[in-house]
Amino acid sequence: MQIGDRVVICDPKHPLNNYEGKLIGFRGKKPPDDAWLLIFINDRGRSHLIPQSMVKALSPKSADNKKVDPKTDHGRYN
């Protein structure tokens, strides 16, 4: 996982189970050999520290990969 990746909390024991967010930082290790991740949760509007073992990376959405032709006039869409 890298900073900026979209993630989902996938542990049923966690109170934010199934919430999606964005990885914004790493905050050390949690024994045994598990890292703390700082994740901005979209629905809550704040960041939370969550163990990496409770998080799964999401695949990039096709809408995020949309290309825009710079030669086309996009002024009417503003």
mmCIF file of the C-alpha atoms, coordinates in Angstrom:
data_MODEL
# 
_entry.id   MODEL 
# 
loop_
_atom_site.group_PDB 
_atom_site.id 
_atom_site.type_symbol 
_atom_site.label_atom_id 
_atom_site.label_alt_id 
_atom_site.label_comp_id 
_atom_site.label_asym_id 
_atom_site.label_entity_id 
_atom_site.label_seq_id 
_atom_site.pdbx_PDB_ins_code 
_atom_site.Cartn_x 
_atom_site.Cartn_y 
_atom_site.Cartn_z 
_atom_site.occupancy 
_atom_site.B_iso_or_equiv 
_atom_site.pdbx_formal_charge 
_atom_site.auth_seq_id 
_atom_site.auth_comp_id 
_atom_site.auth_asym_id 
_atom_site.auth_atom_id 
_atom_site.pdbx_PDB_model_num 
ATOM 1  C CA . MET A 1 1  ? 0.000   0.000  0.000   1.00 0.00 ? 1  MET A CA 1 
ATOM 2  C CA . GLN A 1 2  ? 1.090   3.531  -0.757  1.00 0.00 ? 2  GLN A CA 1 
ATOM 3  C CA . ILE A 1 3  ? -0.015  6.941  0.428   1.00 0.00 ? 3  ILE A CA 1 
ATOM 4  C CA . GLY A 1 4  ? -2.988  8.049  -1.639  1.00 0.00 ? 4  GLY A CA 1 
ATOM 5  C CA . ASP A 1 5  ? -4.418  4.545  -2.158  1.00 0.00 ? 5  ASP A CA 1 
ATOM 6  C CA . ARG A 1 6  ? -8.169  4.035  -1.684  1.00 0.00 ? 6  ARG A CA 1 
ATOM 7  C CA . VAL A 1 7  ? -8.875  1.463  1.059   1.00 0.00 ? 7  VAL A CA 1 
ATOM 8  C CA . VAL A 1 8  ? -11.805 -0.192 2.787   1.00 0.00 ? 8  VAL A CA 1 
ATOM 9  C CA . ILE A 1 9  ? -11.971 -1.415 6.391   1.00 0.00 ? 9  ILE A CA 1 
ATOM 10 C CA . CYS A 1 10 ? -12.772 -5.109 6.115   1.00 0.00 ? 10 CYS A CA 1 
ATOM 11 C CA . ASP A 1 11 ? -12.745 -6.449 9.703   1.00 0.00 ? 11 ASP A CA 1 
ATOM 12 C CA . PRO A 1 12 ? -16.205 -7.109 11.211  1.00 0.00 ? 12 PRO A CA 1 
ATOM 13 C CA . LYS A 1 13 ? -14.826 -6.391 14.716  1.00 0.00 ? 13 LYS A CA 1 
ATOM 14 C CA . HIS A 1 14 ? -13.942 -2.802 13.787  1.00 0.00 ? 14 HIS A CA 1 
ATOM 15 C CA . PRO A 1 15 ? -16.677 -0.175 14.402  1.00 0.00 ? 15 PRO A CA 1 
ATOM 16 C CA . LEU A 1 16 ? -15.989 1.396  10.975  1.00 0.00 ? 16 LEU A CA 1 
ATOM 17 C CA . ASN A 1 17 ? -16.373 -1.886 9.072   1.00 0.00 ? 17 ASN A CA 1 
ATOM 18 C CA . ASN A 1 18 ? -17.081 -1.369 5.318   1.00 0.00 ? 18 ASN A CA 1 
ATOM 19 C CA . TYR A 1 19 ? -16.180 2.338  5.415   1.00 0.00 ? 19 TYR A CA 1 
ATOM 20 C CA . GLU A 1 20 ? -13.985 3.574  2.568   1.00 0.00 ? 20 GLU A CA 1 
ATOM 21 C CA . GLY A 1 21 ? -11.174 6.061  2.874   1.00 0.00 ? 21 GLY A CA 1 
ATOM 22 C CA . LYS A 1 22 ? -7.823  7.257  1.624   1.00 0.00 ? 22 LYS A CA 1 
ATOM 23 C CA . LEU A 1 23 ? -4.460  6.263  3.089   1.00 0.00 ? 23 LEU A CA 1 
ATOM 24 C CA . ILE A 1 24 ? -2.715  9.447  4.225   1.00 0.00 ? 24 ILE A CA 1 
ATOM 25 C CA . GLY A 1 25 ? 0.117   8.134  6.415   1.00 0.00 ? 25 GLY A CA 1 
ATOM 26 C CA . PHE A 1 26 ? 1.926   5.389  8.324   1.00 0.00 ? 26 PHE A CA 1 
ATOM 27 C CA . ARG A 1 27 ? 2.257   5.704  12.110  1.00 0.00 ? 27 ARG A CA 1 
ATOM 28 C CA . GLY A 1 28 ? 4.579   2.982  13.379  1.00 0.00 ? 28 GLY A CA 1 
ATOM 29 C CA . LYS A 1 29 ? 4.218   -0.695 14.231  1.00 0.00 ? 29 LYS A CA 1 
ATOM 30 C CA . LYS A 1 30 ? 1.609   -2.567 16.233  1.00 0.00 ? 30 LYS A CA 1 
ATOM 31 C CA . PRO A 1 31 ? 2.788   -5.915 17.570  1.00 0.00 ? 31 PRO A CA 1 
ATOM 32 C CA . PRO A 1 32 ? 3.074   -8.489 16.080  1.00 0.00 ? 32 PRO A CA 1 
ATOM 33 C CA . ASP A 1 33 ? 4.490   -6.990 12.864  1.00 0.00 ? 33 ASP A CA 1 
ATOM 34 C CA . ASP A 1 34 ? 1.389   -4.951 11.980  1.00 0.00 ? 34 ASP A CA 1 
ATOM 35 C CA . ALA A 1 35 ? 1.537   -1.273 10.933  1.00 0.00 ? 35 ALA A CA 1 
ATOM 36 C CA . TRP A 1 36 ? -0.776  1.540  12.053  1.00 0.00 ? 36 TRP A CA 1 
ATOM 37 C CA . LEU A 1 37 ? -2.291  3.362  9.086   1.00 0.00 ? 37 LEU A CA 1 
ATOM 38 C CA . LEU A 1 38 ? -3.698  6.876  9.170   1.00 0.00 ? 38 LEU A CA 1 
ATOM 39 C CA . ILE A 1 39 ? -6.809  6.785  6.975   1.00 0.00 ? 39 ILE A CA 1 
ATOM 40 C CA . PHE A 1 40 ? -9.104  9.666  6.075   1.00 0.00 ? 40 PHE A CA 1 
ATOM 41 C CA . ILE A 1 41 ? -12.669 8.285  6.198   1.00 0.00 ? 41 ILE A CA 1 
ATOM 42 C CA . ASN A 1 42 ? -14.856 10.112 3.662   1.00 0.00 ? 42 ASN A CA 1 
ATOM 43 C CA . ASP A 1 43 ? -18.199 9.608  5.440   1.00 0.00 ? 43 ASP A CA 1 
ATOM 44 C CA . ARG A 1 44 ? -16.843 10.799 8.788   1.00 0.00 ? 44 ARG A CA 1 
ATOM 45 C CA . GLY A 1 45 ? -14.794 13.724 7.498   1.00 0.00 ? 45 GLY A CA 1 
ATOM 46 C CA . ARG A 1 46 ? -11.813 12.897 9.712   1.00 0.00 ? 46 ARG A CA 1 
ATOM 47 C CA . SER A 1 47 ? -8.839  10.564 9.936   1.00 0.00 ? 47 SER A CA 1 
ATOM 48 C CA . HIS A 1 48 ? -8.501  7.431  12.071  1.00 0.00 ? 48 HIS A CA 1 
ATOM 49 C CA . LEU A 1 49 ? -5.620  5.161  13.082  1.00 0.00 ? 49 LEU A CA 1 
ATOM 50 C CA . ILE A 1 50 ? -6.402  1.630  11.927  1.00 0.00 ? 50 ILE A CA 1 
ATOM 51 C CA . PRO A 1 51 ? -4.176  -1.498 11.923  1.00 0.00 ? 51 PRO A CA 1 
ATOM 52 C CA . GLN A 1 52 ? -3.100  -2.619 8.453   1.00 0.00 ? 52 GLN A CA 1 
ATOM 53 C CA . SER A 1 53 ? -4.462  -6.130 9.081   1.00 0.00 ? 53 SER A CA 1 
ATOM 54 C CA . MET A 1 54 ? -8.018  -4.663 9.163   1.00 0.00 ? 54 MET A CA 1 
ATOM 55 C CA . VAL A 1 55 ? -7.679  -2.807 5.839   1.00 0.00 ? 55 VAL A CA 1 
ATOM 56 C CA . LYS A 1 56 ? -7.860  -3.891 2.203   1.00 0.00 ? 56 LYS A CA 1 
ATOM 57 C CA . ALA A 1 57 ? -6.770  -1.791 -0.807  1.00 0.00 ? 57 ALA A CA 1 
ATOM 58 C CA . LEU A 1 58 ? -9.422  -1.039 -3.417  1.00 0.00 ? 58 LEU A CA 1 
ATOM 59 C CA . SER A 1 59 ? -8.781  -1.311 -7.121  1.00 0.00 ? 59 SER A CA 1 
ATOM 60 C CA . PRO A 1 60 ? -8.732  2.019  -8.946  1.00 0.00 ? 60 PRO A CA 1 
ATOM 61 C CA . LYS A 1 61 ? -12.110 2.953  -10.398 1.00 0.00 ? 61 LYS A CA 1 
ATOM 62 C CA . SER A 1 62 ? -12.377 3.406  -14.144 1.00 0.00 ? 62 SER A CA 1 
ATOM 63 C CA . ALA A 1 63 ? -13.800 6.926  -13.643 1.00 0.00 ? 63 ALA A CA 1 
ATOM 64 C CA . ASP A 1 64 ? -10.529 8.013  -12.036 1.00 0.00 ? 64 ASP A CA 1 
ATOM 65 C CA . ASN A 1 65 ? -8.625  6.972  -15.178 1.00 0.00 ? 65 ASN A CA 1 
ATOM 66 C CA . LYS A 1 66 ? -10.706 9.086  -17.564 1.00 0.00 ? 66 LYS A CA 1 
ATOM 67 C CA . LYS A 1 67 ? -8.573  11.063 -20.022 1.00 0.00 ? 67 LYS A CA 1 
ATOM 68 C CA . VAL A 1 68 ? -9.412  14.572 -21.172 1.00 0.00 ? 68 VAL A CA 1 
ATOM 69 C CA . ASP A 1 69 ? -8.380  15.943 -24.544 1.00 0.00 ? 69 ASP A CA 1 
ATOM 70 C CA . PRO A 1 70 ? -6.589  19.268 -23.834 1.00 0.00 ? 70 PRO A CA 1 
ATOM 71 C CA . LYS A 1 71 ? -7.404  20.575 -27.347 1.00 0.00 ? 71 LYS A CA 1 
ATOM 72 C CA . THR A 1 72 ? -11.160 20.375 -26.799 1.00 0.00 ? 72 THR A CA 1 
ATOM 73 C CA . ASP A 1 73 ? -13.048 23.464 -25.570 1.00 0.00 ? 73 ASP A CA 1 
ATOM 74 C CA . HIS A 1 74 ? -14.321 22.622 -22.059 1.00 0.00 ? 74 HIS A CA 1 
ATOM 75 C CA . GLY A 1 75 ? -15.362 26.198 -21.188 1.00 0.00 ? 75 GLY A CA 1 
ATOM 76 C CA . ARG A 1 76 ? -19.093 25.493 -21.325 1.00 0.00 ? 76 ARG A CA 1 
ATOM 77 C CA . TYR A 1 77 ? -18.835 22.896 -18.526 1.00 0.00 ? 77 TYR A CA 1 
ATOM 78 C CA . ASN A 1 78 ? -17.636 25.337 -15.845 1.00 0.00 ? 78 ASN A CA 1 
# 
